[in-house]
Amino acid sequence: MPSAFADRLRKNARHLARWAARSGLTAWRVYDRDIPEYPFVVERYGPAVHLVEYPRRAQRAAGGHPERDAVLAAVVKVLEVDPGQVFTKTHAPQPWGQPRYGRLSDAGAELEVQEGPMRFIVNLSDRLDTGLLRADCLRWLDEARGRWDVVVLDPPPHSTSKGMRGDFNVQRDHRRILTSALGLLAPSGVLYFSTNYKGFRLEPEGLPARFEELTPRSLPPDFHQRDAHRCWRTESSHVGNRAG
């Protein structure tokens, strides 16, 4: 068993489990590629664990991390989880503009997780991402009615989903999607915009609002990669003021 990985996993689990309990979370990240030699992400989903390997280029060429089985054994032992409840996957970079990731399985391993008062159904087996219910967000925004007190806009860097008309590129399309989302805010509403595209640049020209960047304080304690995303906030009172 890789002792450095196991020790960090144990330390993180002990510390973050208390934070997750206080926050009412049953889904949280235990290990976030903390040690460069062990590029894995370990996430707790209630009684299950989602284990994703992010192999380096040389490791990809060699077929994966040389201690993959030992890492899995450490996860089972340290987190005291049933081996049948550990879902292992490998994250392989895809060329920009190409379909992201296909279906991995039809097992349908779904369970309910909790974030405070909210409950979500996640699928740990079938795709790389555990996911939530999906739709063509551009079409939905164009057709949506009503006003919302809080809007959380967190699009993927790129999408070629079969359910969409054409493709989506967050750098190219963010002004359009932000403008549409701002139109859904209630008079006292707040909008949060987040992206995990590392090369992203917010382009204020043409945006009908002023945005305040929240990064890095928007990152939760269970994310150790400080460039995991960038996040901005605006509110209805800022609509009509140009982005800064």
C-alpha positions in Angstrom: 0.0 0.0 0.0 1.5 3.4 -0.9 1.9 4.9 2.6 2.2 8.6 1.5 -1.1 8.4 -0.4 -2.8 6.4 2.4 -1.6 8.9 5.1 -2.9 11.9 3.2 -6.2 10.2 2.4 -6.6 9.3 6.1 -5.8 12.9 7.2 -8.1 14.5 4.7 -11.0 12.1 5.5 -10.7 12.8 9.2 -10.7 16.5 8.8 -13.2 16.9 5.9 -15.7 14.5 7.3 -16.3 16.9 10.2 -16.8 19.8 7.7 -19.1 17.7 5.5 -21.3 16.7 8.5 -21.5 20.3 9.7 -22.5 21.4 6.2 -25.1 18.6 5.6 -23.1 17.0 2.8 -23.1 13.3 1.9 -21.1 13.9 -1.3 -17.7 15.5 -1.0 -14.1 15.3 -2.3 -11.7 13.4 0.0 -8.5 13.6 -2.0 -7.8 16.0 -4.9 -4.5 15.1 -6.5 -2.8 16.4 -3.4 0.4 14.5 -4.0 1.7 14.9 -7.6 2.9 11.3 -7.7 -0.6 10.1 -7.1 -2.8 11.9 -9.5 -6.2 10.6 -8.4 -9.5 12.2 -7.2 -11.3 10.4 -4.5 -14.9 11.4 -3.8 -17.3 10.1 -1.2 -21.0 9.6 -2.3 -22.7 8.3 0.8 -21.7 4.6 1.2 -19.9 4.7 -2.1 -16.6 6.1 -3.5 -15.9 7.6 -6.9 -12.2 7.0 -7.8 -10.9 8.8 -10.9 -7.3 8.5 -12.2 -5.7 11.5 -14.0 -2.7 9.8 -15.5 0.3 11.8 -16.7 1.3 11.4 -20.3 4.0 8.8 -19.6 1.5 6.9 -17.4 -1.1 7.0 -20.2 1.4 5.5 -22.6 2.3 2.8 -20.1 -1.4 1.9 -19.5 -2.0 3.8 -16.3 -0.5 4.4 -12.9 1.9 1.6 -11.8 0.3 1.5 -8.3 -3.3 1.7 -9.4 -4.3 -1.5 -7.6 -2.5 -0.4 -4.4 -4.3 2.9 -4.5 -7.6 1.1 -4.8 -6.7 -1.1 -1.8 -5.8 2.0 0.2 -9.1 3.6 -0.6 -11.0 0.5 0.5 -9.0 0.2 3.8 -8.8 3.9 4.8 -12.4 4.8 4.0 -13.7 1.5 5.2 -15.8 1.0 2.1 -17.1 -2.1 0.4 -14.9 -2.9 -2.6 -18.1 -3.3 -4.7 -19.0 0.3 -3.9 -15.8 1.8 -5.4 -16.4 3.0 -8.9 -13.0 3.5 -10.7 -12.5 5.5 -13.9 -9.7 7.1 -15.9 -9.8 10.7 -17.1 -8.1 11.0 -20.5 -7.7 14.5 -22.1 -9.8 14.9 -25.3 -8.9 17.2 -28.2 -10.7 20.6 -28.0 -13.9 20.5 -30.0 -14.3 16.8 -29.9 -17.0 14.9 -28.0 -16.0 14.8 -24.4 -16.6 11.3 -23.0 -18.9 8.5 -24.1 -20.9 6.1 -22.0 -18.8 3.7 -19.9 -21.5 1.3 -18.6 -25.2 0.6 -18.5 -25.1 -0.5 -14.9 -27.2 2.4 -13.7 -25.6 2.7 -10.3 -27.8 5.5 -9.0 -28.1 6.8 -5.5 -29.4 9.9 -3.7 -27.0 12.4 -2.1 -27.6 15.4 0.0 -26.3 19.0 -0.1 -27.9 20.8 2.8 -31.6 20.7 2.3 -31.2 19.7 -1.4 -31.2 16.1 -2.7 -29.8 14.9 -6.0 -29.7 11.6 -7.8 -26.2 10.8 -9.1 -25.0 8.0 -11.4 -21.6 6.6 -10.4 -21.2 4.0 -13.1 -22.3 5.0 -16.5 -20.2 8.1 -17.4 -17.0 9.8 -16.3 -19.0 12.5 -14.6 -21.6 11.6 -12.0 -24.0 14.1 -13.6 -27.4 15.7 -12.8 -30.6 15.8 -15.0 -29.5 17.3 -18.6 -31.1 19.5 -21.3 -30.0 21.9 -24.0 -29.2 24.9 -21.7 -29.1 27.4 -24.5 -32.6 26.4 -25.7 -33.9 26.2 -22.1 -32.7 29.7 -21.4 -34.3 31.0 -24.6 -37.6 29.4 -23.7 -37.6 29.9 -19.9 -40.3 31.9 -18.2 -40.5 33.4 -14.7 -38.0 35.0 -12.4 -35.5 33.4 -10.1 -33.9 34.6 -6.8 -30.7 32.6 -7.4 -29.2 31.4 -10.7 -26.1 29.2 -10.7 -24.6 29.0 -14.2 -21.8 26.4 -14.5 -21.5 25.3 -18.1 -18.9 22.8 -19.4 -15.9 24.1 -21.4 -17.3 22.5 -24.5 -20.2 20.3 -25.4 -21.3 18.5 -28.5 -24.3 16.7 -26.8 -26.7 15.1 -29.2 -29.5 16.9 -27.3 -28.1 20.3 -28.4 -28.6 22.4 -31.6 -24.9 22.6 -32.7 -22.1 22.8 -30.2 -21.3 24.9 -27.1 -18.0 26.6 -26.4 -17.8 28.5 -23.1 -15.2 31.1 -24.3 -17.1 31.8 -27.5 -20.7 31.6 -26.1 -20.4 32.9 -22.5 -21.7 36.4 -23.2 -24.8 35.0 -24.9 -25.5 32.6 -22.1 -24.9 35.2 -19.4 -27.2 37.7 -21.0 -29.9 35.1 -21.2 -29.4 34.0 -17.6 -29.5 37.7 -16.4 -32.9 38.0 -17.9 -34.2 35.4 -15.5 -33.2 37.2 -12.3 -35.9 38.4 -9.9 -35.6 42.1 -8.7 -33.4 41.0 -5.8 -31.8 38.1 -7.6 -28.2 36.9 -7.6 -26.3 35.1 -10.4 -23.2 33.0 -9.9 -21.2 32.1 -13.0 -18.5 29.5 -12.8 -16.2 27.7 -15.3 -13.5 25.1 -15.0 -12.0 26.0 -18.4 -8.4 27.0 -17.4 -7.9 29.3 -20.3 -11.1 31.2 -19.8 -11.2 35.0 -20.1 -14.3 37.0 -19.1 -15.1 39.4 -21.9 -17.1 42.3 -20.5 -17.9 44.0 -23.8 -21.6 43.8 -24.4 -22.5 42.3 -21.1 -25.3 44.2 -19.4 -24.0 43.8 -15.9 -21.0 44.3 -13.6 -19.4 41.1 -12.3 -17.3 40.6 -9.1 -14.8 37.7 -9.2 -15.0 35.4 -6.2 -12.0 33.2 -7.0 -10.3 31.7 -5.1 -12.5 32.1 -2.0 -15.3 30.4 -3.9 -13.4 27.1 -3.8 -14.7 24.7 -1.0 -12.3 23.1 1.5 -12.4 19.7 -0.2 -10.9 21.1 -3.5 -7.1 21.3 -3.2 -6.5 22.3 -6.8 -6.7 26.1 -6.5 -7.2 26.5 -10.3 -10.2 24.1 -10.3 -12.5 26.9 -11.5 -13.1 30.6 -11.7 -16.3 32.1 -10.3 -18.1 35.5 -10.6 -21.1 37.0 -8.9 -23.6 39.7 -10.0 -27.0 40.8 -8.8 -30.1 42.4 -10.2 -29.0 45.9 -9.0 -25.9 45.5 -11.2 -27.8 44.7 -14.3 -27.5 47.7 -16.6 -24.0 48.5 -15.2 -21.2 47.4 -17.5 -19.0 44.5 -16.4 -15.7 45.5 -14.7 
